[in-house]
Amino acid sequence: MGIINMRAFDWKTGQLITAALLVMIASFYTGTLFARNSSFLYTTPQQQNVQQNENPSVNDSASVSGAFSNKVSLTYRTIPLSIPETGINICPLTYNEYIPCHDISYINELMSKLDLSRREELERHCPPVQRRLLCLVPPPTDYKIPIRWPTSRDYVWRSNVNHTHLAEVKGGQNWVHDKDQLWWFPGGGTHFKNGASEYIQRLGNMTTNETGDLHSAGVFQVLDVGCGVASFSAYLLPFNIQTMSFAPKDGHENQIQFALERGIGAMISSLSTKQLPYPSNSFEMVHCSRCRVDWHENDGILIKEVDRLLRPNGYFIYSAPPAYRKDKDFPLIWDKLTNLTSAMCWKLIARKVQTAIWIKTDDNSCLNQNAEQKFITICDSTDDFNPSFKTPLRNCIAERVSLKLPPKPQRLSEYSQSLIKLGISRENFLADTIYWQDQVRHYWRLMNVEEKEVRNVMDMNALLGGFSVALSTWPVWVMNVVPVSMNNTLSAIYDRGLLGAFHDWCEPFSTYPRTYDLLHANKLFSTYKNREDGCLQEDIMLEMDRVLRPQGYIIIRGEDDSVISRIVDLAPKFLWETQLHFLEDDQKRMESVLFCRKKFWAIL
């Protein structure tokens, strides 16, 4: 991509100016949906003469072909909502990594009200509506279209995540290294400097008594706590093991951004005072490798959250100093930890090479006996099916449930007890699965993109997970989001071997800008119809734009004509291109399906 001479320009951040905005669209629109090989360079009218006088160097496929009038201005949401005729304003360049609910400047205002001893400052803290920005988050200087999977597992553009701290402090542990214009990820970690593959093999030996690997141990879904740059998750993929990786936005700056740029499923989250946004009984393994969580503190309330998330006979992997060191206070921490795990009826099955592994037994008689002796409190079982979003941690243990799931790929078609509880019949479940297989084929035909052009996918209203299942043979990963106002289908989605999170789209998602290549929104806007400020169509579209990569796609369907028409009208103000198609809905009626694509623009 060409380089524009920036020396002639002197911008003042936050000042209302008419921006010189370039839309750099490299091999952008494709096939029947978007005209192939039509790349454009857009500027505002005031800047066109300047551009021509400066003779900017651009790649040969680009040409100055028009203008748009969006302005650069630090703009806040108003009530009632007001969008300039010139289009949604552009946030100043310094806001290129803006994450509304993890904004340090806002969190600093709350510090006196937060429980810092429990790291509450690392959790989501969304500003009120009138404190939210109403401007498009720009890409950083010299942003490039991400390197495609699978190469991105090992290399990403340095300019896309231009932070050196992790390479400086973790380079010796082979997290990430600087390599000219690239970041290189050798596959190491704090406890696996020699590579995740060797470490994963060792865990397989420890969980199977030297007879197999993690796959043969029945591990298909993993939660990686404090995941770093997610190399552990990346090297589990050859075993067909799906991992939900999370870490807070803390001193290990931008670790989740690195993971997502690599094309590895991850999100910002923290184990502090609230439950993680995942259903109970969802993972066969929870992994902590120097995850910086004090499991032994506060009566073990954090490790009790692990118990909630683990399936019966699931494993807790603990690779941290208390598991092997005999100095300082590590033996005392280990004793506290073993007392807590014994009270929860976990069994220590292995302890060697700096790692301890427990198994969560399915022994309810043990739990009831420990409850009688006041070692633990048994939870109300009705709480387990409620969406875990902004839910305070529980200082109790749930009784074990009988949960026998088949291995993959059979698990993808699993009709689970969760669906029976929701009143969804086996016939409807099967019909939904077949329907989305057909729809995904239509999507790919209409987008006319190569497989490698899409890696990070989000289904913003995942329902039964059929869309994700239909993508299971493609080289993508899918974040299945279930809105908290909907039925809890996320448990059924996890039972199918998929991953996802609870969320409320009245608030921004816990991820970095420019995270996803494709957003799928089926019946999403109607779900939030007639809701309060912060949940309007424009608010949801703004968040879509923030999390979508340049040149990324949005597919919107399941809405009435007025919603589709409004989005078509608004799209140019967001610098989106749109194309309307018609496909069958799940009742075999034709419905409008709107395809949108985000332009590749930048502030000059």
C-alpha positions in Angstrom: 0.0 0.0 0.0 1.4 3.4 -0.9 2.7 6.0 1.5 1.1 9.5 1.7 3.4 12.4 2.4 2.1 13.8 5.7 4.6 16.6 6.4 2.4 19.3 4.8 -0.3 18.8 7.4 -0.5 20.0 11.0 -3.6 18.8 12.8 -4.7 19.7 16.3 -6.3 16.8 18.0 -9.9 17.3 19.0 -10.3 20.5 16.9 -13.3 20.6 14.5 -11.7 20.4 11.1 -12.7 19.1 7.7 -10.4 16.1 7.5 -8.3 15.0 4.6 -9.8 11.5 4.7 -8.5 8.9 2.3 -10.5 5.9 1.5 -7.9 3.4 0.5 -9.7 0.4 -0.9 -7.3 -2.2 -2.1 -8.9 -5.0 -4.1 -12.1 -4.1 -2.3 -15.4 -4.8 -3.8 -15.9 -8.3 -5.1 -18.1 -10.3 -7.5 -21.9 -10.0 -7.7 -22.0 -8.0 -4.5 -19.2 -5.5 -5.0 -17.4 -4.8 -8.3 -14.0 -6.5 -8.2 -10.8 -4.5 -8.5 -12.4 -1.0 -8.0 -10.1 0.8 -5.6 -10.7 4.5 -4.8 -9.0 7.4 -3.0 -11.6 9.8 -1.5 -10.8 13.2 -0.1 -12.8 16.2 0.9 -13.1 19.0 -1.7 -11.0 21.4 0.4 -8.1 18.9 0.3 -8.2 17.8 -3.3 -6.1 20.7 -4.5 -3.6 20.2 -1.7 -3.3 16.5 -2.5 -2.7 17.2 -6.2 0.0 19.8 -5.4 1.7 17.5 -3.0 1.8 14.6 -5.5 1.1 11.9 -2.8 2.6 8.5 -3.6 -0.2 5.9 -3.7 -0.4 2.5 -5.2 -1.3 2.4 -8.9 -4.8 1.0 -8.3 -5.9 4.0 -6.4 -7.2 7.3 -7.9 -8.8 10.4 -6.6 -12.4 9.8 -7.6 -14.7 11.7 -5.3 -15.2 13.3 -1.9 -17.0 12.8 1.3 -17.6 15.3 4.1 -17.1 13.4 7.4 -15.2 15.6 9.8 -12.6 14.8 12.4 -14.0 15.9 15.8 -14.1 14.4 19.3 -17.9 14.1 19.4 -20.0 12.8 22.3 -23.4 11.1 22.2 -26.3 13.5 22.7 -29.9 12.9 23.9 -31.8 13.0 21.7 -29.4 11.5 19.2 -28.1 13.9 16.5 -26.1 12.8 13.5 -24.5 15.5 11.3 -25.6 15.9 7.7 -22.0 15.5 6.8 -21.9 12.0 8.3 -20.7 10.5 11.5 -17.7 12.4 12.7 -14.3 10.8 12.9 -12.6 10.4 16.3 -9.1 11.9 16.5 -6.3 9.5 15.7 -5.3 9.2 19.4 -8.6 7.3 19.9 -7.6 4.5 17.5 -7.7 1.9 20.3 -10.9 3.2 22.0 -12.7 0.5 24.0 -15.7 2.3 25.7 -16.2 0.0 28.6 -12.5 -0.3 29.4 -11.5 3.3 29.0 -8.9 4.1 31.5 -9.7 7.8 31.7 -13.3 7.0 32.7 -12.3 4.2 35.1 -9.8 6.5 36.9 -12.8 8.6 37.8 -14.4 5.6 39.5 -11.4 4.4 41.4 -12.5 5.6 44.8 -15.7 3.6 44.5 -14.1 0.3 43.3 -12.7 -2.6 45.4 -9.1 -2.4 44.3 -8.1 -5.3 46.5 -10.3 -7.5 44.2 -9.1 -5.8 41.0 -12.6 -4.4 40.2 -11.0 -1.8 38.1 -10.2 -4.4 35.5 -13.9 -5.3 34.9 -16.3 -3.6 32.5 -17.3 -0.1 33.4 -19.4 1.4 30.7 -19.8 5.2 30.7 -23.4 6.6 30.7 -24.8 7.3 27.3 -23.9 11.0 27.2 -20.2 10.2 28.1 -19.9 7.8 25.1 -18.2 8.9 21.9 -20.3 9.3 18.8 -17.5 9.2 16.2 -15.9 6.5 14.0 -12.8 5.0 15.5 -9.9 5.5 13.0 -7.2 3.0 12.2 -3.7 3.8 13.4 -1.0 5.3 11.2 0.2 2.9 8.5 -2.6 0.4 9.3 -2.5 -2.5 6.8 -5.1 -5.1 6.0 -4.3 -8.0 8.4 -2.1 -10.9 7.3 -4.4 -13.8 6.6 -4.8 -17.1 8.5 -2.9 -19.4 8.9 0.2 -17.2 8.4 -1.2 -14.8 11.0 -0.8 -17.4 13.7 2.9 -16.6 13.6 3.2 -13.1 12.0 1.2 -9.9 12.1 1.9 -6.3 10.9 3.8 -4.3 13.6 2.0 -1.1 12.6 -1.4 -2.7 13.3 -0.5 -3.3 17.0 2.4 -0.9 17.5 3.2 -1.6 21.2 6.6 -2.8 22.2 6.1 -3.5 26.0 5.2 -7.2 25.7 8.2 -7.9 23.3 10.5 -6.1 25.8 9.3 -7.9 29.0 8.2 -11.3 27.5 10.6 -11.8 24.6 12.8 -14.0 26.8 9.7 -16.3 27.2 9.1 -16.3 23.5 5.7 -14.6 23.6 6.5 -12.2 20.8 9.5 -10.8 19.0 10.1 -7.8 16.8 11.0 -8.8 13.2 11.4 -5.8 10.9 7.8 -4.7 10.0 6.3 -7.7 11.7 5.6 -9.2 15.1 6.7 -12.8 15.3 5.0 -15.2 17.7 7.3 -18.3 18.2 4.6 -20.1 20.2 6.1 -19.7 23.7 4.7 -18.6 27.0 5.7 -18.0 30.6 5.6 -21.7 31.4 6.3 -23.0 27.9 9.3 -21.1 26.7 10.2 -23.9 24.4 6.8 -23.9 22.7 3.2 -24.6 23.4 3.3 -27.9 21.5 5.6 -29.5 24.0 3.6 -28.2 26.9 0.3 -29.4 25.4 1.8 -32.9 24.9 2.9 -32.9 28.5 -0.6 -31.9 29.7 -2.0 -34.8 27.6 0.3 -37.2 29.3 -0.6 -35.9 32.7 -4.3 -36.1 32.2 -4.2 -39.6 30.7 -1.5 -41.2 32.9 0.9 -41.2 30.0 -1.5 -43.0 27.7 -2.8 -40.3 25.4 -3.3 -36.6 24.6 -5.9 -34.0 25.6 -8.2 -35.0 22.9 -8.3 -38.6 24.1 -8.8 -37.2 27.6 -12.1 -35.8 26.4 -11.1 -32.2 26.1 -12.8 -30.3 23.4 -13.6 -26.9 24.9 -11.1 -24.9 27.0 -11.1 -21.7 28.9 -7.7 -20.0 29.0 -7.5 -17.6 32.0 -5.0 -14.7 31.5 -4.1 -16.0 28.1 -1.4 -13.6 27.1 -1.1 -13.5 23.2 -3.1 -16.8 23.1 -0.4 -19.1 21.7 -1.8 -21.9 23.9 -5.1 -21.6 22.1 -3.4 -21.4 18.7 -1.5 -24.7 19.2 -4.6 -26.5 20.5 -6.4 -26.0 17.2 -4.7 -28.9 15.4 -6.3 -31.1 18.1 -9.7 -29.7 17.1 -9.9 -28.1 20.6 -11.7 -24.8 20.8 -10.5 -22.3 23.3 -12.1 -19.2 24.8 -9.1 -17.1 25.7 -9.5 -14.0 27.9 -7.3 -11.5 29.8 -7.9 -8.1 31.3 -6.7 -4.9 29.8 -3.8 -4.5 32.3 -0.1 -4.0 32.5 0.4 -6.6 29.7 -0.7 -4.0 27.3 -2.7 -5.1 24.3 -2.3 -8.9 24.8 -5.9 -9.5 23.6 -5.3 -7.2 20.6 -2.3 -9.3 19.6 -4.4 -12.5 19.9 -7.2 -11.2 17.8 -4.9 -9.7 15.2 -3.5 -13.2 14.9 -6.9 -14.6 14.2 -7.3 -16.4 17.5 -10.6 -16.3 19.5 -10.2 -14.0 22.5 -11.9 -11.2 24.4 -11.2 -8.8 27.2 -12.5 -10.0 30.6 -11.4 -10.3 34.2 -12.0 -12.6 37.2 -12.6 -10.0 39.9 -16.1 -9.5 41.5 -18.4 -10.8 38.8 -19.1 -14.0 37.0 -17.5 -14.5 33.6 -20.0 -14.1 30.7 -20.1 -17.8 29.9 -22.7 -20.5 30.9 -22.3 -23.0 33.7 -20.9 -26.4 32.8 -19.3 -25.3 29.5 -15.6 -26.3 29.5 -13.7 -29.6 29.9 -10.6 -27.7 30.9 -9.8 -24.4 32.6 -6.2 -23.4 32.1 -4.1 -21.0 34.2 -0.5 -20.6 33.3 0.9 -17.8 35.5 -2.5 -16.2 35.0 -2.0 -13.8 38.0 -5.2 -14.8 39.7 -5.1 -15.3 43.5 -7.3 -18.4 43.7 -6.7 -18.9 47.4 -8.0 -15.4 48.5 -11.5 -14.3 49.6 -12.6 -17.8 50.7 -11.7 -19.2 47.2 -14.6 -17.3 45.5 -12.6 -17.2 42.2 -11.9 -20.9 42.1 -15.5 -21.5 42.9 -16.3 -19.6 39.6 -14.0 -22.1 37.9 -16.1 -24.9 39.4 -19.2 -23.3 38.0 -17.7 -23.2 34.5 -16.2 -26.7 34.5 -18.1 -29.7 33.3 -18.2 -32.7 35.6 -14.9 -34.6 35.2 -13.3 -31.5 33.7 -9.7 -30.5 34.5 -8.2 -27.4 36.1 -4.6 -26.9 34.9 -2.5 -24.8 37.3 1.0 -23.9 36.1 2.2 -21.4 38.7 4.9 -21.1 41.4 2.7 -22.4 44.3 2.5 -25.8 42.4 6.3 -26.3 42.7 8.2 -23.7 44.7 9.0 -24.1 48.4 10.2 -20.6 49.1 8.5 -17.4 50.2 4.8 -17.9 51.0 4.2 -20.4 48.1 3.7 -23.5 50.4 1.1 -21.6 52.4 -0.8 -20.6 49.2 -0.6 -24.3 48.1 -2.1 -25.5 51.3 -5.0 -23.0 51.1 -5.6 -24.0 47.5 -5.6 -27.8 48.2 -8.0 -27.2 51.1 -10.4 -25.3 48.8 -10.2 -27.9 46.1 -10.8 -30.7 48.5 -13.9 -28.9 49.9 -15.2 -28.7 46.3 -14.6 -32.4 45.9 -11.9 -31.9 43.3 -9.2 -34.6 43.0 -5.5 -33.8 42.4 -4.5 -36.3 39.7 -1.0 -35.0 38.7 1.7 -32.6 40.0 5.0 -32.4 38.2 7.2 -30.2 36.0 5.7 -26.9 37.5 2.1 -27.9 36.8 -0.7 -29.3 39.0 -3.9 -30.8 37.6 -7.2 -31.4 39.4 -10.3 -33.1 38.1 -13.8 -31.9 39.1 -15.4 -35.1 40.2 -19.1 -35.8 39.7 -19.6 -36.9 43.3 -22.7 -35.2 44.8 -22.5 -37.3 48.0 -19.1 -35.7 48.7 -20.5 -32.2 48.2 -23.4 -32.8 50.4 -21.2 -34.3 53.1 -18.9 -31.2 52.9 -21.9 -28.9 53.0 -23.1 -30.6 56.2 -19.7 -30.0 57.8 -19.9 -26.3 56.7 -16.9 -26.6 54.4 -19.0 -25.3 51.5 -22.4 -23.9 50.7 -24.6 -25.5 48.0 -25.9 -23.1 45.4 -29.5 -22.7 44.4 -29.6 -24.8 41.2 -32.1 -22.4 39.5 -29.4 -19.8 39.2 -27.3 -21.9 36.8 -29.6 -21.3 33.8 -29.7 -17.5 34.2 -27.4 -15.5 31.9 -24.1 -14.7 33.6 -23.7 -11.1 32.6 -22.9 -8.5 35.3 -23.8 -11.2 37.8 -21.9 -11.1 41.2 -19.7 -14.1 42.0 -21.3 -16.8 44.1 -19.6 -18.1 47.2 -21.1 -21.5 46.8 -20.9 -24.7 44.8 -23.6 -26.1 42.5 -24.5 -29.8 42.6 -23.1 -31.8 39.7 -25.3 -32.4 36.7 -25.2 -35.4 34.5 -23.8 -34.2 31.2 -22.6 -36.7 28.6 -21.7 -35.1 25.3 -20.3 -36.9 22.2 -16.9 -36.0 20.8 -16.5 -33.7 17.8 -17.7 -33.5 15.1 -20.8 -35.3 16.3 -21.1 -32.7 19.1 -22.1 -30.1 16.5 -25.4 -31.8 16.0 -26.1 -32.5 19.7 -29.7 -31.9 20.7 -29.1 -31.2 24.4 -31.1 -30.9 27.6 -30.7 -27.1 27.4 -32.9 -27.1 24.2 -35.5 -29.3 25.9 -35.7 -26.8 28.8 -36.4 -24.1 26.3 -39.1 -26.1 24.6 -37.3 -26.4 21.3 -38.2 -29.7 19.6 -35.7 -32.0 17.9 -37.4 -31.4 14.6 -37.0 -27.6 14.8 -33.4 -28.0 15.9 -32.6 -30.1 12.9 -34.5 -27.8 10.5 -32.5 -24.8 11.9 -29.2 -26.6 11.3 -30.1 -27.5 7.7 -31.4 -24.0 7.1 -28.2 -22.3 8.1 -26.1 -24.7 6.0 -28.0 -23.5 3.0 -27.9 -19.8 4.0 -24.1 -19.8 4.5 -23.6 -21.2 1.0 -25.7 -18.2 -0.3 -23.7 -15.8 1.8 -20.4 -17.0 0.3 -21.7 -16.9 -3.2 -23.0 -13.3 -2.8 -19.9 -12.0 -1.1 -17.7 -13.9 -3.6 -14.7 -13.8 -1.2 -11.9 -16.3 -0.9 -11.7 -18.4 2.3 -8.6 -16.6 3.6 -10.4 -13.2 3.5 -12.6 -14.1 6.5 -11.2 -15.4 9.8 -12.7 -13.6 12.8 -16.5 -13.9 12.8 -19.2 -12.8 15.2 -22.8 -13.9 15.3 -24.4 -11.0 17.2 -27.6 -12.9 17.9 -26.6 -16.5 17.7 -30.0 -18.2 18.7 -29.2 -21.9 18.4 -25.7 -21.6 16.9 -26.8 -22.9 13.5 -24.9 -20.2 11.6 -21.7 -21.1 13.5 -22.2 -24.8 12.8 -22.6 -24.1 9.1 -19.2 -22.4 9.2 -17.4 -25.2 11.0 -15.8 -26.6 7.9 -14.4 -23.1 7.0 -11.1 -21.8 8.4 -12.8 -19.3 10.7 -13.7 -19.0 14.4 -17.0 -17.6 15.5 -17.9 -15.6 18.6 -21.5 -16.6 19.3 -23.2 -13.8 21.2 -26.5 -14.3 23.0 -28.2 -11.1 24.1 -29.1 -11.3 27.8 -32.7 -10.2 27.0 -33.1 -13.4 24.9 -33.6 -17.0 26.0 -30.4 -18.6 27.3 -29.5 -20.6 24.2 -25.8 -20.1 24.9 -25.7 -23.3 27.1 -27.0 -25.2 24.1 -24.4 -23.5 21.9 -21.6 -24.7 24.2 -23.2 -28.2 24.2 -22.6 -28.2 20.4 -18.9 -27.7 20.9 -19.0 -23.9 20.0 -17.9 -20.8 21.9 -19.6 -17.5 22.8 -20.6 -15.0 25.4 -23.6 -13.3 26.9 -23.9 -9.6 26.1 -26.2 -6.7 26.1 -26.0 -4.6 22.8 -27.1 -1.5 24.7 -23.4 -1.5 25.7 -20.2 -1.8 23.6 -18.5 -5.3 23.5 -15.3 -6.0 25.4 -13.0 -6.1 22.4 -10.5 -3.9 20.6 -11.4 -1.9 17.5 -10.9 -3.7 14.1 -11.4 -7.2 15.5 -13.8 -9.0 13.2 -13.9 -9.7 9.4 -17.6 -10.6 9.4 -20.6 -9.6 11.6 -23.8 -11.5 11.3 -27.0 -9.8 12.7 -30.1 -11.9 12.4 -33.2 -10.4 14.1 -30.8 -8.2 16.2 -32.3 -4.7 15.7 -35.8 -5.9 16.3 -34.7 -7.4 19.6 -33.7 -3.9 20.7 -36.6 -2.1 19.1 -38.3 0.6 21.3 -35.5 0.4 23.8 -34.0 3.4 25.7 -31.1 5.6 24.5 -27.9 3.7 24.0 -29.8 0.9 22.3 -30.9 2.7 19.1 -30.1 1.4 15.6 -27.4 4.1 15.3 -25.8 3.0 18.6 -25.6 -0.6 17.5 -24.3 0.4 14.1 -21.6 2.6 15.7 -20.4 -0.4 17.7 -20.5 -2.6 14.6 -18.2 -0.1 12.9 -15.8 0.0 15.8 -15.3 -3.8 16.0 -15.3 -4.4 12.3 -12.0 -4.4 10.3 -11.6 -2.2 7.3 -13.1 -4.1 4.3 -15.1 -6.2 6.7 -18.6 -7.4 6.0 -21.9 -7.1 7.9 -25.0 -9.2 7.0 -28.3 -7.9 8.4 -31.5 -9.8 8.1 -34.7 -10.8 9.9 -35.9 -7.2 10.1 -38.9 -5.4 8.7 -38.5 -3.1 5.7 -38.5 0.1 7.8 -35.4 -1.1 9.7 -33.6 -2.2 6.5 -34.5 1.1 4.8 -33.2 3.1 7.8 -29.9 1.2 7.8 -29.5 1.8 4.0 -30.0 5.5 4.6 -27.6 5.7 7.4 -24.8 3.5 5.9 -23.1 6.2 3.8 -22.8 8.4 7.0 -20.8 5.4 8.5 -18.7 5.1 5.3 -20.3 1.7 4.5 -21.3 0.4 1.1 -24.6 -1.6 0.9 -26.2 -4.1 -1.4 -29.7 -5.6 -0.9 -30.5 -9.2 -1.7 -33.5 -11.5 -1.0 -33.2 -14.9 0.5 -35.6 -17.3 2.1 -36.2 -17.1 5.8 -36.7 -20.1 8.0 -40.4 -20.2 7.0 -39.5 -20.3 3.3 -40.7 -16.7 2.8 -38.5 -14.3 0.9 -36.9 -11.6 3.1 -34.5 -8.7 2.7 -30.9 -9.5 3.5 -28.6 -6.4 3.6 -24.9 -6.8 2.9 -22.7 -4.0 4.1 -19.0 -3.5 3.6 -16.8 -1.0 5.6 -14.6 1.1 3.5 -10.8 1.3 4.2 -10.3 4.9 5.2 -7.6 6.7 7.2 -7.0 10.2 8.7 -4.2 12.2 7.0 
